[in-house]
């Protein structure tokens, strides 16, 4: 089985997003997952994705109070 097949079986999602440090090195990794049946893309926000998500949760929490 192609390594991408293991990723697909484990996550069962419509898209696989490389985040954090892996998104910054996507050009080195994407070719390894070319056989995937789902799109594999680097995160647009790289390492800032977690911070942005936490800010969105905090904002929603404050708005509902």
C-alpha positions, 0 to 999 in steps of 0.5 A: 500500500502507498504511504498516502493510503495509510494516511487516508485510512487513519483520518478518513477526511476530505482533505489532509492539511499539513500544518505547523513546521510541515506546512513550511516544508510542504515542497519537500513532503507533498511529492511523498503523498502524491498517490493520495485519493484526497487533496493534500495541502499546506496550511495557509497560516503555517504555525499561526493556525493554532493561535488563530483558532484559539482567538476565534474560540475566545471571540465566540465565547465572549460574544455568547456571554 
